[in-house]
C-alpha cells in the first residue's frame, strides 16, 4: 500500500527537508509527497529547497506542489520589478518587493547569490508560477493557508487559499472532507491534538521550522494520511 505524506512550510531550510525525506519518510516511487507551499524565504537556502524538490521530480517520485503566499508575493514582486518605469531617470518604487524582503525575501536572494530581482533565473520563476492552489483527495482538501467558508463556494477565493489566517470549517461546502493546511505556525501539542480529533475537520501542520528557541516550535513535520503517523525533524540548517 502506498503512503501519502503531507509536508508544510519549509522556508529555505533545505538540509532539514533533505534529512526529513531521506532519513524519516524514505519514500518509494509508489508513495506520494504533497507539499503545502512556502518553499522560499526566511531560512538560509531557498534555492536548495527548490533544487531538492526538482530532483525528486526528475527522479520520477510522485510529487504534487502547492503555491504558498511567499511564492505568490515573490512572483508579484518580480513582475513589478520587471515592469518598473523610469520617471526623469529615476525608477518607480517597488512596494511589493519591499514587503517581500521584509518577510524573508532578502535571504532568498542571498541563496541565489543575486542582488537584482530581475536577474532571478527564469526556470525557478516558471516553477513557482506553475504551482497548484489546492489539491483535492478522497478525504482531504490540501491548501496552503485555508478556505473562505463565508461564501457558497470556498474554492473561488484564491486569495484566501494563500493568505487567510483564521477560518471556521464548514464540511458541507467541501463534500464533508477535512482541510489540511500550513501557513500559520502552531505548536506540536496542537498538531497532535488536531490529528487525533477528527471532529475539528482541519489539521494545521506548520510548526514554524524557522523559529529558533521557541518551545514546541522549530521543526519540519510530515503527516502520513493513511496511518496518521507524524514525522518530526528538528531544524539542522542553523
C-alpha positions, 0 to 999 in steps of 0.5 A: 500500500502506498503512503501519502505524506503531507509536508508544510512550510519549509522556508529555505531550510533545505538540509532539514527537508533533505534529512526529513525525506531521506532519513524519516519518510524514505519514500518509494516511487509508489508513495506520494509527497504533497507539499503545502507551499512556502518553499522560499524565504526566511531560512538560509537556502531557498534555492536548495529547497527548490533544487531538492524538490526538482530532483525528486521530480526528475527522479520520477517520485510522485510529487504534487506542489502547492503555491504558498503566499511567499511564492505568490508575493515573490512572483508579484514582486518580480513582475513589478520589478520587471515592469518598473518605469523610469520617471526623469531617470529615476525608477518607480518604487517597488512596494511589493518587493519591499514587503517581500524582503521584509518577510524573508525575501532578502535571504532568498536572494542571498541563496541565489547569490543575486542582488537584482530581482530581475536577474532571478533565473527564469526556470525557478520563476516558471516553477513557482508560477506553475504551482497548484492552489489546492489539491483535492483527495478522497478525504482531504482538501490540501491548501496552503493557508485555508478556505473562505467558508463565508461564501457558497463556494470556498474554492473561488477565493484564491486569495484566501487559499494563500493568505487567510489566517483564521477560518471556521470549517464548514464540511458541507461546502467541501463534500464533508472532507477535512482541510489540511493546511500550513501557513500559520505556525502552531505548536506540536501539542496542537498538531497532535491534538488536531490529528487525533480529533477528527471532529475539528475537520482541519489539521494545521501542520506548520510548526514554524521550522524557522523559529529558533528557541521557541518551545514546541516550535522549530521543526519540519513535520510530515503527516502520513494520511493513511496511518496518521503517523507524524514525522518530526525533524528538528531544524539542522540548517542553523 
